[in-house]
Amino acid sequence: MLASSQMLRRFCCSSSSSCCVSQSTKKKQLVFLGSPQVSASVLDALFNASSAPDSLFQIAAVVTQPPSGRNRGRKVMPSPVAQHALDRDFPSDLIFTPAKAGEDGAKETGVSLAFTVRALDAGPIISCERMEVDDHIKAPELLELLFNRGSELLIRELPSIFDGSAMVNAKPQDESAVTLAPKITPEESWLSFDEAASVLHNKVRAFAGWPGTRAKVVVWDQKSGQQSVIELKIITTRIYSTNNNQSYETDEVIYTKGSLLIPCGGGTTLEVQNIHMESRIHN
């Protein structure tokens, strides 16, 4: 809901008025809030649904993050949601930008549809669906699945939202069950092999995409006797298990069958299946 134009900053101005969205229509006016690429898929589903002859609603405005520098050239570009709205010929003066204001190994997640209130993420729940999380899926893939499921849930519940029954049946959130998700920092991307392999594996999955996960290993040249510290970007891992009695030195990294076996805390081993070599730090 757009509370006040003073709380929002326009994405860009246009000399034309918002003639594409008529305020006299009997259709419900829907305001979409979102920014990442996965949110664009939800917006696309809403655009498609709103174009149906019997649609109960139309998109009245889009609220998204301000343009920012992205890619190698740090070119200032609109958010994926803003760009998608523009690609769908949505009026640019109806795209607003508010002022900028699985690491735990969970086996279950889900999506919720809720009314917005002044408090952050505290509105009554309209509907929710649970989803099991396997041990291998990474954050970007899981996020896409959740947004697809959320799109279906939103389209399904819109009629009840518009006729008022959703508000009547919505359930208040249990504040005692609220958990905090602190902001991730780039410094957290470094792996410490003093931790258990399961902890590191979950971190690799959760931090996939951004900020990613990195580690430093020492490479010893047996011929020259020199050592170099190599920085690796860890892409894909799994928890290594073996039925034999083979043991390695506690700090020895083994390369076998296309993977690196790295000893970790608690006598566990992390199998690193996919890496990108960042740089050689020093000799």
N, C-alpha and C positions, 0 to 999 in steps of 0.2 A: 504494500500500500504506500502511495506517495503522500507523506504527511504534509510536506511543505516544499515549495520550490527552492527555498533558501537552504535546505539541507542537501540539495543535489546540485551538481555542476554538469552542465550539458557536455555531451561528448563532442559535438560540433554544432555550429549554427547553420541555418539555411534560410535563404530569403523567402522561401515559400512557406505558407502556413501548413498546419498539419491536416491538409484536406483529405488525406488518404484514410484517416480514421474519423468517421463521423460521430459526433457526440450525441446526435439525435437518434441513433439506431437503438433498437430495443434489445440488441445483443448485450450480454454482460461484458464489461471491460476488464481485461486481464493484464496485470503488470507482471513482467517476467524479471526475476533477479538471478544473475549468474554471470560467470566470467570464463572458466576454463573450457577447453575443447570438448570435454565430455558434456558440459552443460549445453553446448551448441546442439547436440543431438536431441536434447529435451525440447529446446526452442524449435527445432525443425519439426518435431512431432506435433507441437502445438500449432505451428503455422499450417501444417497439413490438415490437422483436425479443424482448425478455424475456417478453412476454405470450403469445407463441406456445406452443401446447400442447407442442411438442417442444423448447422452448428449453433450452439447456444452462446458462443462467446467470440470475441476477436481480441487480438493483441493491441492494447492501448499504448503501452510504453515498455521499454527495456531498460533495466538498471544494471550497470556492469562496472568493472574496474576501469580506471582511466588508462589511456594509451601509455605504453611503456616501451623502453628499449629492449629488443629481443634479437636473437640470432647473433652471429659473430660480429656483424657490423653495428650492433646495438641500435639499429634503426627503430625510431619510435613508431609503434604500430598499435592499432586498436586491439582490444582483447578478442579472443576467438569468437565469443558470443556477439560482440559488436560487429565484427567483420561479417559474421554469418547473417546478422540482421540486415546489414547493408547489401549483401549479396542477394538477399530475398526482396530487395527494393523496399525495405521498411524505411519510413521517413527518418532522416538523420537527426532531425530536431526532436524526435521522440526517443532518442537513445541518451540515457542519462548516466552519469558516473558519480557515485557517492564519494565524498572525501575519503582519502585513505585512512583510514583510521589505523596397523597390524602387527606395530613393533612388539607388542606383548604376546604375540602368538595366539591370538584369539581364534577359536574354532568356529565361531558364528558371528555374523554381522547382519546388516539389514538396512532397509530404507523406511523412512517415516514421512508421512505427509501431515503437516501441522499448520495451524493458523499462526500468523505473525503477531507478536505483542511487543511492547517496548523493551522488555528484557531479551537478551540474546538467546535464541534457541529455546525459548521457554513456553511457547504457545501450546494450546491443547492439541492432542494428537487426533487427526481425522482417521488415519489408517496406517498400518505398518505391515511389512512382510520381512520374514527372516530368511537368511541365506547362509548355508554352510560354507566354510572356508577351508580349502585343502592346504597341504603343507608346501605347495610349490608355486601357487599363483602369486604374482607380484602386484604391487599397489596400482600401477596404471591399468592393468588388465581387470583387476577387481573393481576399480573405480568405474570403468566403462560398463561392466556388467550391472553395477548398482544404479548407474544413471539410466541405463536401458530399462531396468526393472522399475525405477522411479517414474519414468515417462509413462509406462503402462498404468501404473498405479494412479498417477495424476489424471490421465485421460478418463480412467474408469470412474474416478470419484468426482469429477467436475460437475456432473448433473446434481449430485447431492449437495455440493457446495453452493451452487446457484439457487437451489430451491430452499436452502436454509436448514435442511435436515442434518447436514454434516455438523453444523455448529451445535445443534441440539444433542447429537450423539457423541461429539468429541470428548475424549477423556483427558483430564488434566495430567500433566507430567508429575512424576514423583520426584520432588527435589532431593530427597534423601538418596536417590539412586544416581544422581548426576555425577559424572566423572569429568575431570579436566583433561584436555589434550594440549599440553604446552607447545608453543611454536618451535618447530625444528630449526636448528641453526646449522650452517655449513660445518662448524667444528665437530658436530656429532657424527659426521660422515666417516671419521676415522675408526677403524676396527682395532680393538685390543684383544689379542689372542690369549690373554689371561682369562677371558670370559668363556663360558661353555659354547660349544659349537652350535647348539640350538639357539642360543641368544643371538649369535652372530648371523646365523642363517635367517632368522626372522628379521633382523635389521636390514640385511641385504634386500629382502623382499619388500619391506616397508619403505625403504629409501630409494627404491628403483625409480628412475626418471629424475627426481630431484630430492635431496642433493646428491644422491648416489652414495656409494661406499668405497673407501680407499684403505690401502694398507701399505706398509713398508716391509720389505724383506731384504735380507743380506745375501748377496750372490758371491760365492767364493770361487775364484779361478784357480783350479788345482795346479795348473802349469806355472802360472806366475806367482801364485800365493797371495794375490791381491784380492781385496774385498770391495764390493760396491753396494750401495744401498739403492734399491729400486722401488719406485712408487708405482703401485698397481691400482687400477680401478677395477673393483670386483663387480662383475655383472651377474653371474649365476652361480649358486652354490647348492649343496645339499649336505645333510648330516651323514657322515661316512660311518659305516658299520662293517665289521669284518668278523668272520667266524674262526679265523686262524689265530695262532699265538704270536704272530709276527709283531715285533715291537720296534720302535724307532727311538732315537735320542729325543729328548724333550723339546729341542729347538730345531730339529731337522725337518725340512720341507721335502717331501718326496714327490717326484713327477712320475706318474704311472697311468697308462691307458688314456692319455690326453688330458689328465686332470692333475691339479696340485693337491696333495694331502698335507694339511697344515695342522700340527698339534695345537690343541686349545685347552682351556681350563677344565679341571675335573677329569683329566684323562680322556677327553673327547677329541674327535678329529673332524675338521671341516674340509669337505671336498669342494674345491674351487674349479668349476667346469668351464667358466668363460671369464676372461679378463681382458683389460686393455692396458698396455704399458704406458704410463704417463710420462715418466722421465727417469733419468739416472741422477740421483741426488748428489752423491760424492763418493770418492774412493777412500 
